[in-house]
Amino acid sequence: MKALSLHRIGVCSLVIISLFAAQTIGQEVLESQTTPNIPISGNEIGVYEIANNLWLLIATALVFIMHLGFACLETGLTRAKNTVNILFKNVAIVGIGILTYALLGFNLMYPGEDFAGAWFGFGGFGISPPDGYNPATYADGAYTYWTEFLFQGMFAATAATIVSGAVAERIKLAPFLVFSTIYVALIYPTIGMWHWGGGWLAERGFHDFAGSTIVHSVGGWGALAGVIVLGPRIGKYVKGGDGKTVVRPIMGHSMPLAAIGVFLLWFGWFGFNGGSVLSADPEKVSYVLVTTTLAAAAGIFGAMLTSWVVQKEPDLSMVLNGILAGLVSITAGADVVGIADSVIIGGLAGGLVVLAVVGLDRARIDDPVGAISVHLICGIWGTLAVGLFAEGKSFGTQLLGVSTVGAACFPAALIIFAVLKHTVGIRVSRTDELRGLDLSEHGMEAYTGFQIFTVQ
């Protein structure tokens, strides 16, 4: 009965949010239709505006593909008996992210010029263009209001997706969806407002081009809090013959799927970073894509060499995370660091992610996919690297931004998880965890008819 009630709570909360969002957004659209139509002929919008807007829409589609990449990566690096659960969470997160961002997240993150330099602002519920809106002059013609919402909305769910991988294989579905809703609706856009929305970090000169901190570290702090409250998977850390704790590897079931996921993420990152130029300027976009690509490539070799030394063998999972480490680390400064600097930043990130995975295991912090190491540790490194490599950027300001975001996100996520743990519970039973969340949470299997795993 308790489990049934828990699922009802989660489902009902999501239904209420969806209905509220639909009603609010629909009302805004109806109201906007009563205003005079704005002509968008060739005289009003020129080739420049069309090119900018089209590129940002393409970038939006590329960022959307990243969610498929996350789903494949997390599925491949976890056990087959939890595949349906992983996929379900990734699908649900996209819906949660887009709806909550439309309902209030967009106007929390971009509340308007009246809140310049502030810590918090809110422009109202729903999405509706500002008074006097003209698509030819909005954002200096770089994009329309609707394109901006779509592009930024694709970013919103990423923070919760990062958390999904870290808490995989032992968290109850409904509490996770509740956490994701709160975190994406309130925490992520508030932090984003500090910098991208013209808040206090922007006024101090903090630089995070596409979200090493604003997106990836925000998700990483939430992941760290979730793993601490949740605890490790059964059998991950066992006592050895000498009484010392031994780290027991729990292998994922499909390295091909994980590799496909990483390449999809790399592909999507061209939109993630390239779209963050917020225009189709050929010089700026191409430069950002070059630094992004070089950092990812350097991350391969950084992770490969480090894993070869530390683990005595080249580890494919480490190399895959090395690619992501390079991408995450360059995201903060892709527009301002030099070509050689991007290689250094990505290469060091590749080595750092291996050391972070090993270090977290020794600290008994169980992260099945390495999300904390990739997104939190390398997100911090990439943000600080801007202060080290970019001309005119202050390391102190970068450190201030990283520290403040951590001081806000980690306690907030910790409180949300703790409240859920002591009210409805967040961890599945021992029996359900050993059986697998596909059967215990969803009553179905991902690979019906194929025996491709042993019970762990």
C-alpha positions as CSV (number, residue, x, y, z in Angstrom):
1,M,0.0,0.0,0.0
2,K,2.9,2.4,0.8
3,A,4.5,1.8,-2.6
4,L,1.2,2.3,-4.3
5,S,0.6,5.6,-2.4
6,L,4.1,6.7,-3.3
7,H,3.5,6.1,-7.0
8,R,0.1,7.9,-6.8
9,I,1.8,10.9,-5.1
10,G,4.4,11.1,-7.9
11,V,2.0,10.6,-10.7
12,C,-0.6,13.1,-9.3
13,S,2.0,15.8,-8.7
14,L,3.2,15.5,-12.3
15,V,-0.4,15.5,-13.7
16,I,-1.2,18.7,-11.7
17,I,2.0,20.4,-12.9
18,S,1.2,19.5,-16.5
19,L,-2.4,20.7,-16.3
20,F,-1.3,23.9,-14.6
21,A,1.4,24.5,-17.2
22,A,-1.1,23.8,-20.0
23,Q,-3.7,26.2,-18.6
24,T,-1.2,29.0,-17.9
25,I,0.6,28.7,-21.3
26,G,-2.6,28.4,-23.2
27,Q,-4.0,31.5,-21.5
28,E,-0.8,33.5,-22.4
29,V,-1.1,32.3,-26.0
30,L,-4.8,33.4,-26.2
31,E,-4.0,36.8,-24.8
32,S,-1.1,37.3,-27.2
33,Q,-3.5,36.5,-30.1
34,T,-5.7,39.5,-29.2
35,T,-2.8,41.9,-29.8
36,P,-2.2,43.3,-33.3
37,N,-0.3,41.0,-35.7
38,I,3.3,42.0,-36.2
39,P,4.3,42.0,-39.9
40,I,7.3,39.7,-40.5
41,S,7.8,40.3,-44.2
42,G,11.2,40.7,-45.8
43,N,11.1,44.4,-45.0
44,E,10.7,43.6,-41.3
45,I,13.1,40.6,-41.0
46,G,16.2,40.4,-43.2
47,V,18.6,37.7,-44.2
48,Y,20.7,38.4,-41.1
49,E,17.9,37.8,-38.7
50,I,16.7,34.7,-40.6
51,A,20.2,33.1,-40.6
52,N,20.7,33.8,-36.9
53,N,17.3,32.4,-36.0
54,L,17.7,29.3,-38.2
55,W,21.1,28.4,-36.7
56,L,19.7,28.7,-33.2
57,L,16.8,26.4,-34.1
58,I,19.3,23.9,-35.6
59,A,21.3,24.1,-32.4
60,T,18.2,23.5,-30.4
61,A,17.6,20.3,-32.3
62,L,21.2,19.2,-31.7
63,V,20.9,19.8,-27.9
64,F,17.7,17.8,-27.9
65,I,19.6,14.9,-29.4
66,M,21.9,15.0,-26.3
67,H,19.0,13.6,-24.2
68,L,19.2,10.4,-26.4
69,G,22.9,10.4,-25.8
70,F,22.5,10.6,-22.0
71,A,19.9,7.8,-22.2
72,C,22.2,5.5,-24.2
73,L,25.2,6.2,-22.0
74,E,23.5,5.7,-18.7
75,T,21.8,2.5,-20.0
76,G,25.1,1.1,-21.3
77,L,27.0,1.7,-18.1
78,T,24.4,0.1,-15.8
79,R,23.0,-3.4,-15.6
80,A,20.5,-4.9,-18.0
81,K,17.9,-5.4,-15.3
82,N,17.6,-1.6,-14.8
83,T,17.4,-0.6,-18.5
84,V,13.7,0.3,-18.6
85,N,14.0,2.3,-15.4
86,I,16.9,4.3,-16.8
87,L,15.1,5.0,-20.1
88,F,11.9,5.9,-18.3
89,K,13.6,8.5,-16.1
90,N,15.4,10.1,-19.1
91,V,12.1,10.4,-21.0
92,A,10.2,11.8,-18.1
93,I,13.0,14.3,-17.3
94,V,12.6,15.8,-20.8
95,G,8.9,16.4,-20.2
96,I,9.5,17.7,-16.7
97,G,12.2,20.1,-17.9
98,I,10.2,21.6,-20.8
99,L,6.9,22.0,-18.9
100,T,8.4,23.5,-15.8
101,Y,10.6,25.8,-17.8
102,A,7.6,27.0,-19.7
103,L,5.5,27.4,-16.5
104,L,8.0,29.4,-14.5
105,G,11.6,28.5,-15.1
106,F,12.1,30.7,-18.2
107,N,10.9,33.8,-16.3
108,L,12.9,32.9,-13.3
109,M,16.1,32.7,-15.4
110,Y,15.3,35.7,-17.5
111,P,13.1,38.0,-15.4
112,G,13.9,41.2,-17.3
113,E,16.1,44.2,-17.0
114,D,14.4,45.4,-13.8
115,F,16.3,42.6,-11.9
116,A,19.8,43.4,-13.3
117,G,22.5,42.6,-10.7
118,A,20.0,40.9,-8.4
119,W,20.1,37.5,-6.7
120,F,16.5,36.6,-7.6
121,G,13.8,37.8,-10.0
122,F,10.6,36.5,-11.5
123,G,8.8,37.8,-14.6
124,G,5.6,35.9,-14.1
125,F,4.1,32.5,-15.0
126,G,3.9,31.1,-18.5
127,I,5.6,32.2,-21.7
128,S,4.6,35.3,-23.6
129,P,6.6,37.9,-25.5
130,P,7.3,41.2,-23.7
131,D,5.2,44.3,-24.4
132,G,6.1,45.9,-27.7
133,Y,7.7,42.7,-29.0
134,N,9.1,42.9,-32.5
135,P,10.9,39.8,-33.8
136,A,13.1,42.0,-36.0
137,T,14.6,43.9,-33.0
138,Y,14.3,41.4,-30.2
139,A,17.8,40.5,-29.0
140,D,19.2,42.7,-31.8
141,G,17.7,40.4,-34.4
142,A,19.8,37.4,-33.3
143,Y,16.7,35.2,-32.5
144,T,13.0,35.5,-31.7
145,Y,11.5,35.2,-28.2
146,W,10.1,31.7,-29.1
147,T,13.5,30.5,-30.3
148,E,15.2,31.6,-27.2
149,F,12.7,29.7,-25.1
150,L,13.2,26.5,-27.0
151,F,17.0,26.7,-27.0
152,Q,17.2,27.4,-23.2
153,G,14.4,24.9,-22.5
154,M,16.6,22.1,-24.0
155,F,19.2,23.0,-21.4
156,A,16.8,22.9,-18.5
157,A,16.4,19.1,-18.2
158,T,20.1,18.4,-18.4
159,A,20.7,19.1,-14.8
160,A,18.3,16.5,-13.7
161,T,19.6,14.0,-16.3
162,I,23.0,14.3,-14.7
163,V,21.5,13.3,-11.3
164,S,19.7,10.4,-12.9
165,G,22.9,8.6,-13.8
166,A,24.5,9.0,-10.4
167,V,21.6,7.6,-8.4
168,A,20.8,4.8,-10.9
169,E,19.9,1.3,-9.9
170,R,18.6,1.9,-6.4
171,I,16.4,5.0,-6.3
172,K,12.6,4.9,-6.3
173,L,11.0,6.4,-9.4
174,A,8.4,8.7,-7.9
175,P,10.7,10.5,-5.4
176,F,13.2,11.0,-8.1
177,L,10.6,12.6,-10.4
178,V,9.6,14.9,-7.5
179,F,13.2,15.9,-6.9
180,S,13.7,16.5,-10.6
181,T,10.6,18.7,-10.8
182,I,11.7,20.9,-7.9
183,Y,15.4,21.1,-8.9
184,V,14.6,22.0,-12.6
185,A,11.8,24.3,-11.8
186,L,13.5,26.3,-9.0
187,I,17.2,25.7,-8.4
188,Y,18.5,25.6,-12.0
189,P,16.8,28.7,-13.3
190,T,17.7,30.7,-10.1
191,I,21.4,29.9,-10.5
192,G,21.1,30.6,-14.3
193,M,19.6,34.0,-13.5
194,W,22.7,34.9,-11.5
195,H,24.8,34.9,-14.7
196,W,22.9,34.4,-18.0
197,G,19.9,36.4,-16.7
198,G,22.0,39.5,-15.9
199,G,22.2,38.8,-12.2
200,W,24.9,39.5,-9.6
201,L,27.5,37.2,-11.1
202,A,27.2,38.8,-14.5
203,E,27.8,42.2,-13.0
204,R,31.0,40.9,-11.4
205,G,32.5,39.7,-14.7
206,F,32.0,35.9,-14.1
207,H,32.4,34.0,-17.4
208,D,30.6,30.7,-18.2
209,F,30.0,30.7,-21.9
210,A,27.7,27.6,-22.2
211,G,27.4,26.2,-18.8
212,S,30.4,24.3,-17.2
213,T,29.1,25.6,-13.9
214,I,25.6,26.9,-14.7
215,V,24.4,23.6,-16.2
216,H,26.9,20.9,-15.5
217,S,28.1,21.7,-12.0
218,V,24.5,22.5,-10.9
219,G,23.6,18.9,-12.0
220,G,26.8,17.6,-10.4
221,W,26.1,19.1,-7.0
222,G,22.6,17.6,-7.1
223,A,24.1,14.2,-8.0
224,L,26.6,14.3,-5.2
225,A,23.8,15.1,-2.7
226,G,21.7,12.3,-4.0
227,V,24.4,9.7,-3.8
228,I,25.3,10.7,-0.2
229,V,21.7,10.5,1.0
230,L,21.0,7.4,-1.0
231,G,24.1,5.3,-0.2
232,P,26.0,2.9,-2.5
233,R,24.5,-0.1,-4.4
234,I,24.4,-3.5,-2.7
235,G,27.7,-5.3,-3.1
236,K,29.7,-2.2,-4.3
237,Y,31.9,-2.0,-1.2
238,V,32.6,-5.2,0.7
239,K,35.0,-6.2,3.5
240,G,38.1,-8.0,2.4
241,G,39.9,-10.7,4.2
242,D,42.0,-8.2,6.1
243,G,39.0,-6.3,7.2
244,K,39.5,-3.4,4.8
245,T,36.9,-2.2,2.4
246,V,37.3,-3.5,-1.1
247,V,35.8,-1.7,-4.1
248,R,33.9,-4.3,-6.2
249,P,33.4,-3.3,-9.9
250,I,29.8,-3.5,-11.0
251,M,30.0,-3.6,-14.8
252,G,27.6,-2.1,-17.2
253,H,25.9,-4.4,-19.7
254,S,26.5,-2.7,-23.0
255,M,29.7,-0.8,-23.9
256,P,28.6,-0.4,-27.5
257,L,25.5,1.4,-26.3
258,A,27.6,3.6,-24.0
259,A,29.9,4.4,-26.9
260,I,27.0,5.4,-29.1
261,G,25.7,7.6,-26.3
262,V,29.0,9.4,-26.0
263,F,29.2,10.1,-29.7
264,L,25.6,11.3,-29.7
265,L,26.5,13.7,-26.9
266,W,29.6,14.9,-28.7
267,F,27.4,15.5,-31.8
268,G,24.9,17.4,-29.7
269,W,27.6,19.5,-28.1
270,F,28.1,21.3,-31.4
271,G,24.7,22.8,-30.8
272,F,25.2,23.1,-27.1
273,N,28.3,25.3,-27.5
274,G,27.9,26.5,-31.0
275,G,24.4,27.6,-30.3
276,S,25.5,29.5,-27.2
277,V,27.1,32.1,-29.5
278,L,23.5,33.2,-30.0
279,S,24.1,34.2,-33.5
280,A,25.2,32.7,-36.8
281,D,28.4,34.7,-36.9
282,P,30.6,32.4,-39.0
283,E,33.9,33.4,-37.3
284,K,32.6,33.0,-33.7
285,V,30.6,29.8,-34.3
286,S,33.4,28.1,-36.1
287,Y,36.0,29.1,-33.5
288,V,33.8,27.7,-30.7
289,L,33.3,24.4,-32.5
290,V,37.1,24.1,-33.1
291,T,38.0,24.6,-29.4
292,T,35.1,22.2,-28.4
293,T,36.4,19.5,-30.8
294,L,40.0,19.9,-29.7
295,A,39.2,19.6,-26.0
296,A,37.1,16.5,-26.5
297,A,39.9,14.9,-28.6
298,A,42.5,15.8,-26.0
299,G,40.2,14.3,-23.3
300,I,40.5,10.9,-25.0
301,F,44.2,10.8,-24.6
302,G,44.2,12.4,-21.1
303,A,41.9,9.6,-19.9
304,M,43.6,6.8,-21.8
305,L,47.1,7.6,-20.5
306,T,45.9,8.2,-17.0
307,S,43.8,5.0,-16.8
308,W,46.8,3.1,-18.3
309,V,49.0,4.3,-15.5
310,V,46.5,4.2,-12.6
311,Q,44.6,1.0,-13.5
312,K,47.4,-0.7,-15.4
313,E,45.2,-1.1,-18.5
314,P,43.3,1.2,-20.9
315,D,39.7,1.4,-19.7
316,L,37.1,2.2,-22.4
317,S,34.6,3.5,-19.9
318,M,37.2,6.0,-18.6
319,V,38.1,7.0,-22.2
320,L,34.4,7.6,-23.0
321,N,34.1,9.7,-19.8
322,G,37.3,11.4,-20.9
323,I,35.6,12.7,-24.0
324,L,32.7,14.1,-21.9
325,A,35.2,15.6,-19.4
326,G,36.9,17.5,-22.3
327,L,33.5,18.7,-23.5
328,V,32.3,19.8,-20.1
329,S,35.6,21.5,-19.2
330,I,35.8,23.6,-22.4
331,T,32.1,24.7,-22.2
332,A,32.9,27.6,-19.9
333,G,35.6,29.2,-22.1
334,A,35.1,27.8,-25.6
335,D,34.8,31.4,-26.9
336,V,37.7,33.0,-25.0
337,V,40.5,30.5,-24.6
338,G,43.2,29.9,-27.2
339,I,43.5,26.9,-29.5
340,A,46.5,25.4,-27.6
341,D,44.7,26.2,-24.3
342,S,41.7,24.2,-25.3
343,V,43.9,21.1,-25.9
344,I,45.5,21.6,-22.4
345,I,42.1,22.1,-20.7
346,G,40.6,19.0,-22.3
347,G,43.6,16.8,-21.8
348,L,43.9,17.7,-18.1
349,A,40.1,17.1,-17.8
350,G,40.6,13.6,-19.3
351,G,43.2,12.8,-16.7
352,L,41.2,14.4,-13.9
353,V,38.1,12.4,-14.5
354,V,40.0,9.1,-14.1
355,L,41.5,10.3,-10.8
356,A,38.1,11.6,-9.6
357,V,36.4,8.3,-10.3
358,V,39.0,6.4,-8.4
359,G,39.0,8.9,-5.6
360,L,35.2,8.9,-5.2
361,D,35.3,5.1,-5.1
362,R,37.8,5.2,-2.2
363,A,35.5,7.6,-0.4
364,R,32.7,5.1,-0.9
365,I,30.7,7.5,-3.1
366,D,29.0,5.2,-5.6
367,D,28.4,6.8,-9.0
368,P,27.5,4.1,-11.6
369,V,28.2,6.3,-14.6
370,G,30.8,8.7,-13.4
371,A,28.4,11.7,-13.6
372,I,29.9,13.5,-10.5
373,S,33.4,13.2,-11.8
374,V,32.5,14.4,-15.3
375,H,30.0,17.1,-14.7
376,L,30.9,18.4,-11.2
377,I,34.7,18.0,-11.0
378,C,35.4,18.8,-14.6
379,G,32.8,21.6,-14.7
380,I,34.6,23.2,-11.8
381,W,37.9,22.8,-13.5
382,G,36.7,24.2,-16.8
383,T,35.2,27.3,-15.1
384,L,38.4,28.0,-13.2
385,A,40.5,27.4,-16.3
386,V,38.9,30.5,-17.8
387,G,40.6,32.5,-15.2
388,L,43.9,30.8,-15.9
389,F,43.9,30.9,-19.7
390,A,41.6,33.6,-21.0
391,E,42.9,37.2,-21.3
392,G,41.1,39.7,-19.1
393,K,39.3,37.1,-16.9
394,S,39.8,37.0,-13.2
395,F,40.5,33.7,-11.5
396,G,39.1,35.1,-8.2
397,T,35.8,35.9,-9.9
398,Q,35.6,32.5,-11.4
399,L,36.4,30.9,-8.0
400,L,33.7,33.1,-6.5
401,G,31.1,31.9,-9.0
402,V,32.0,28.2,-8.6
403,S,32.0,28.4,-4.8
404,T,28.7,30.3,-4.6
405,V,26.9,28.0,-6.9
406,G,28.2,25.0,-4.9
407,A,27.1,26.7,-1.6
408,A,23.6,27.1,-3.0
409,C,23.0,23.9,-5.0
410,F,24.5,21.3,-2.7
411,P,22.6,22.2,0.5
412,A,19.4,22.7,-1.5
413,A,19.6,19.3,-3.2
414,L,20.6,17.7,0.1
415,I,17.5,19.1,1.8
416,I,15.2,18.0,-0.9
417,F,16.6,14.4,-0.9
418,A,16.6,14.3,2.9
419,V,13.0,15.4,3.2
420,L,11.9,12.8,0.6
421,K,13.9,10.1,2.4
422,H,12.3,10.8,5.8
423,T,8.7,11.2,4.4
424,V,8.1,8.8,1.5
425,G,11.5,7.0,1.3
426,I,13.8,7.2,-1.7
427,R,15.5,3.8,-1.8
428,V,14.0,0.6,-3.1
429,S,14.0,-2.5,-0.9
430,R,16.9,-5.0,-1.0
431,T,14.8,-7.5,-2.8
432,D,13.7,-5.1,-5.4
433,E,17.3,-3.8,-6.0
434,L,18.6,-7.3,-6.5
435,R,15.7,-8.3,-8.7
436,G,16.2,-5.1,-10.8
437,L,14.1,-2.0,-11.1
438,D,12.7,-2.9,-14.5
439,L,10.5,-5.6,-12.9
440,S,10.0,-4.1,-9.4
441,E,9.2,-0.5,-10.6
442,H,7.8,-1.1,-14.1
443,G,6.7,-4.8,-14.3
444,M,8.5,-5.2,-17.6
445,E,11.9,-6.2,-19.1
446,A,14.0,-4.3,-21.7
447,Y,15.3,-7.5,-23.3
448,T,12.4,-9.9,-23.1
449,G,13.4,-13.4,-24.3
450,F,17.1,-12.7,-24.1
451,Q,19.2,-13.9,-21.1
452,I,22.1,-11.4,-21.3
453,F,22.8,-10.9,-17.6
454,T,23.4,-12.6,-14.4
455,V,21.8,-11.4,-11.1
456,Q,24.2,-9.2,-9.2
